[in-house]
Amino acid sequence: MRRGELWTYAPQVSPRRRTVVLVSSDGINESPRPWLIAAEMLTDDPDDILAVPVPGHGWVHAGNLSRVYRGWLTECLGQLPPDTSERIDTALWAALDL
């Protein structure tokens, strides 16, 4: 698992399936830790400066982060293009005042 990958997230306690993009560092993603940090893909433009379009998938909002359980990431849907990953990184920096 790598930063910038899109995954299907399927919690066992919910019938809802979501698409998320991993935003935790590769050090965390490659570790045995059970929890990672991700942002859920949105289907509609939230019309916010912290939202980044992801061609073919929707929108990522840098202010909408959550902890996801590694075991519930069921299918890797691909890797974001470098320019999209960079825009998400910039939005995360702004959202978190880093």
Contacts in CASP RR format, 6 or more apart in sequence:
PFRMAT RR
TARGET T0000
AUTHOR 0000-0000-0000
METHOD contacts of the structure
MODEL  1
MRRGELWTYAPQVSPRRRTVVLVSSDGINESPRPWLIAAEMLTDDPDDIL
AVPVPGHGWVHAGNLSRVYRGWLTECLGQLPPDTSERIDTALWAALDL
1 7 0 8 1.000
1 22 0 8 1.000
1 29 0 8 1.000
1 30 0 8 1.000
1 36 0 8 1.000
1 70 0 8 1.000
1 73 0 8 1.000
1 76 0 8 1.000
2 22 0 8 1.000
2 26 0 8 1.000
2 29 0 8 1.000
2 30 0 8 1.000
2 79 0 8 1.000
3 22 0 8 1.000
3 23 0 8 1.000
3 24 0 8 1.000
3 25 0 8 1.000
3 26 0 8 1.000
3 29 0 8 1.000
3 85 0 8 1.000
4 21 0 8 1.000
4 22 0 8 1.000
4 23 0 8 1.000
4 79 0 8 1.000
4 80 0 8 1.000
4 85 0 8 1.000
4 88 0 8 1.000
5 21 0 8 1.000
5 22 0 8 1.000
5 76 0 8 1.000
5 77 0 8 1.000
5 78 0 8 1.000
5 79 0 8 1.000
5 80 0 8 1.000
6 19 0 8 1.000
6 20 0 8 1.000
6 21 0 8 1.000
6 41 0 8 1.000
6 54 0 8 1.000
6 57 0 8 1.000
6 76 0 8 1.000
6 77 0 8 1.000
6 78 0 8 1.000
6 79 0 8 1.000
6 80 0 8 1.000
7 19 0 8 1.000
7 20 0 8 1.000
7 21 0 8 1.000
7 22 0 8 1.000
7 38 0 8 1.000
7 73 0 8 1.000
7 74 0 8 1.000
7 75 0 8 1.000
7 76 0 8 1.000
7 77 0 8 1.000
8 17 0 8 1.000
8 18 0 8 1.000
8 19 0 8 1.000
8 73 0 8 1.000
8 74 0 8 1.000
8 75 0 8 1.000
8 77 0 8 1.000
9 17 0 8 1.000
9 18 0 8 1.000
9 19 0 8 1.000
9 20 0 8 1.000
9 38 0 8 1.000
9 40 0 8 1.000
9 68 0 8 1.000
9 72 0 8 1.000
9 73 0 8 1.000
9 74 0 8 1.000
10 17 0 8 1.000
10 18 0 8 1.000
10 72 0 8 1.000
10 74 0 8 1.000
11 69 0 8 1.000
11 72 0 8 1.000
12 72 0 8 1.000
18 40 0 8 1.000
18 41 0 8 1.000
19 40 0 8 1.000
19 41 0 8 1.000
19 57 0 8 1.000
19 77 0 8 1.000
20 38 0 8 1.000
20 39 0 8 1.000
20 40 0 8 1.000
20 41 0 8 1.000
20 66 0 8 1.000
20 68 0 8 1.000
20 73 0 8 1.000
21 38 0 8 1.000
21 39 0 8 1.000
21 41 0 8 1.000
21 54 0 8 1.000
21 60 0 8 1.000
21 80 0 8 1.000
21 88 0 8 1.000
22 29 0 8 1.000
22 36 0 8 1.000
22 37 0 8 1.000
22 38 0 8 1.000
23 37 0 8 1.000
23 38 0 8 1.000
23 39 0 8 1.000
23 65 0 8 1.000
23 88 0 8 1.000
23 92 0 8 1.000
24 36 0 8 1.000
24 37 0 8 1.000
24 38 0 8 1.000
28 36 0 8 1.000
28 37 0 8 1.000
29 36 0 8 1.000
33 70 0 8 1.000
34 69 0 8 1.000
34 70 0 8 1.000
34 71 0 8 1.000
35 67 0 8 1.000
35 68 0 8 1.000
35 69 0 8 1.000
35 70 0 8 1.000
36 67 0 8 1.000
36 68 0 8 1.000
36 70 0 8 1.000
36 73 0 8 1.000
37 65 0 8 1.000
37 66 0 8 1.000
37 67 0 8 1.000
37 68 0 8 1.000
38 65 0 8 1.000
38 66 0 8 1.000
38 67 0 8 1.000
38 68 0 8 1.000
39 60 0 8 1.000
39 61 0 8 1.000
39 62 0 8 1.000
39 63 0 8 1.000
39 64 0 8 1.000
39 65 0 8 1.000
39 66 0 8 1.000
39 88 0 8 1.000
40 60 0 8 1.000
40 61 0 8 1.000
40 64 0 8 1.000
40 66 0 8 1.000
41 54 0 8 1.000
41 57 0 8 1.000
41 58 0 8 1.000
41 59 0 8 1.000
41 60 0 8 1.000
42 51 0 8 1.000
42 58 0 8 1.000
42 59 0 8 1.000
42 60 0 8 1.000
42 61 0 8 1.000
42 64 0 8 1.000
43 58 0 8 1.000
43 59 0 8 1.000
44 59 0 8 1.000
45 51 0 8 1.000
45 53 0 8 1.000
45 59 0 8 1.000
46 59 0 8 1.000
46 61 0 8 1.000
48 61 0 8 1.000
49 91 0 8 1.000
49 94 0 8 1.000
50 61 0 8 1.000
50 62 0 8 1.000
50 63 0 8 1.000
50 91 0 8 1.000
50 94 0 8 1.000
50 95 0 8 1.000
51 59 0 8 1.000
51 60 0 8 1.000
51 61 0 8 1.000
51 62 0 8 1.000
51 91 0 8 1.000
52 59 0 8 1.000
52 60 0 8 1.000
52 61 0 8 1.000
52 62 0 8 1.000
52 84 0 8 1.000
52 87 0 8 1.000
52 88 0 8 1.000
52 91 0 8 1.000
53 59 0 8 1.000
53 84 0 8 1.000
54 60 0 8 1.000
54 80 0 8 1.000
54 84 0 8 1.000
55 81 0 8 1.000
55 84 0 8 1.000
57 77 0 8 1.000
60 88 0 8 1.000
60 91 0 8 1.000
62 88 0 8 1.000
62 91 0 8 1.000
62 92 0 8 1.000
62 94 0 8 1.000
62 95 0 8 1.000
62 96 0 8 1.000
63 91 0 8 1.000
63 95 0 8 1.000
80 88 0 8 1.000
92 98 0 8 1.000
END
